[in-house]
Amino acid sequence: MRLLPRSLFGRLTLVLLTGLTLTLLLSSWVQMRDRAETVYQAIQIDLIQRTAGIVRLMDALVPEERARLLPLLSTPQTRIGLANDPVKFVVDDDGPRVAARLVHRQLHEALGENRPIHVELEGTLMVDPMGTSGAPHSMGSETQSKHAEQSPHAMASLFFIQVRLADGRWIWFERRVPRDLLD
């Protein structure tokens, strides 16, 4: 039994189909990586805008109204709470430090430089989605988690943000990114 066709037409068809198949596979891979990055950026932008909006709203309310409104603002992915002092949040790993500074800077741009803000990110869903940094893409690898600390493209699985309100109290946000959202 022969695997290669005998006729010239058959061989040309095989070459064309092989090239088309490889092109489609490569295109699909690039598109899926790009989709994951776009979805994650949308989540991050939503997080910044929603956090800034809620902080402004809480600043405008008296403390009694804040407590009543918090359960309405929380969602299954986002927990929100108030505290008199910053909450101690312990992360399991170093987390993506560059990405945390980026979120911190974006929040300062949205809320003003004079407002104390703490940002912690935990876990890594993906590092450098388009593969331009040379870090491996295998999820959960040790090399990947070490590289995540230095990559501005690191995708955290948990955001923990604290912002001091105008009256001195602190509001905290815990936002989880579902892992299956980027698969």
Solvent accessible surface area in square Angstrom, and as a share of the most:
residue,aa,sasa,rsa
1,M,227,1.01
2,R,133,0.49
3,L,163,0.81
4,L,107,0.53
5,P,43,0.27
6,R,188,0.68
7,S,62,0.40
8,L,132,0.66
9,F,157,0.65
10,G,16,0.15
11,R,111,0.40
12,L,98,0.49
13,T,49,0.28
14,L,73,0.36
15,V,100,0.57
16,L,127,0.63
17,L,99,0.49
18,T,68,0.39
19,G,35,0.34
20,L,101,0.50
21,T,70,0.41
22,L,112,0.56
23,T,85,0.49
24,L,105,0.52
25,L,112,0.56
26,L,115,0.57
27,S,60,0.39
28,S,58,0.37
29,W,119,0.42
30,V,58,0.33
31,Q,123,0.55
32,M,95,0.42
33,R,29,0.11
34,D,70,0.36
35,R,99,0.36
36,A,2,0.01
37,E,30,0.13
38,T,78,0.45
39,V,37,0.21
40,Y,10,0.04
41,Q,89,0.40
42,A,58,0.45
43,I,18,0.09
44,Q,21,0.09
45,I,96,0.49
46,D,62,0.32
47,L,4,0.02
48,I,14,0.07
49,Q,124,0.55
50,R,67,0.24
51,T,2,0.01
52,A,3,0.02
53,G,34,0.33
54,I,10,0.05
55,V,0,0.00
56,R,128,0.47
57,L,70,0.35
58,M,0,0.00
59,D,38,0.20
60,A,84,0.65
61,L,40,0.20
62,V,79,0.45
63,P,61,0.39
64,E,125,0.56
65,E,65,0.29
66,R,6,0.02
67,A,63,0.49
68,R,177,0.64
69,L,44,0.22
70,L,18,0.09
71,P,95,0.60
72,L,141,0.70
73,L,32,0.16
74,S,40,0.26
75,T,57,0.33
76,P,133,0.84
77,Q,80,0.36
78,T,4,0.02
79,R,130,0.47
80,I,14,0.07
81,G,8,0.08
82,L,34,0.17
83,A,20,0.15
84,N,110,0.56
85,D,100,0.52
86,P,64,0.40
87,V,55,0.32
88,K,173,0.73
89,F,48,0.20
90,V,113,0.65
91,V,33,0.19
92,D,130,0.67
93,D,61,0.32
94,D,93,0.48
95,G,7,0.07
96,P,1,0.00
97,R,74,0.27
98,V,38,0.22
99,A,5,0.04
100,A,7,0.06
101,R,149,0.54
102,L,51,0.25
103,V,1,0.00
104,H,58,0.26
105,R,125,0.46
106,Q,51,0.23
107,L,0,0.00
108,H,23,0.10
109,E,117,0.52
110,A,35,0.27
111,L,23,0.11
112,G,28,0.27
113,E,132,0.59
114,N,140,0.72
115,R,44,0.16
116,P,44,0.27
117,I,11,0.05
118,H,85,0.38
119,V,17,0.10
120,E,48,0.21
121,L,1,0.01
122,E,28,0.13
123,G,16,0.15
124,T,24,0.14
125,L,3,0.02
126,M,8,0.03
127,V,0,0.00
128,D,5,0.03
129,P,2,0.01
130,M,71,0.32
131,G,30,0.29
132,T,113,0.66
133,S,56,0.36
134,G,70,0.68
135,A,12,0.09
136,P,55,0.35
137,H,54,0.24
138,S,66,0.43
139,M,96,0.43
140,G,71,0.68
141,S,31,0.20
142,E,131,0.59
143,T,81,0.47
144,Q,3,0.01
145,S,59,0.38
146,K,136,0.57
147,H,42,0.19
148,A,1,0.01
149,E,62,0.28
150,Q,127,0.57
151,S,4,0.03
152,P,72,0.46
153,H,83,0.37
154,A,2,0.01
155,M,2,0.01
156,A,0,0.00
157,S,26,0.17
158,L,3,0.02
159,F,1,0.00
160,F,6,0.02
161,I,0,0.00
162,Q,9,0.04
163,V,0,0.00
164,R,97,0.36
165,L,3,0.01
166,A,85,0.66
167,D,78,0.40
168,G,34,0.32
169,R,65,0.24
170,W,18,0.06
171,I,0,0.00
172,W,43,0.15
173,F,3,0.01
174,E,18,0.08
175,R,33,0.12
176,R,130,0.47
177,V,7,0.04
178,P,51,0.32
179,R,129,0.47
180,D,110,0.57
181,L,69,0.34
182,L,14,0.07
183,D,115,0.59
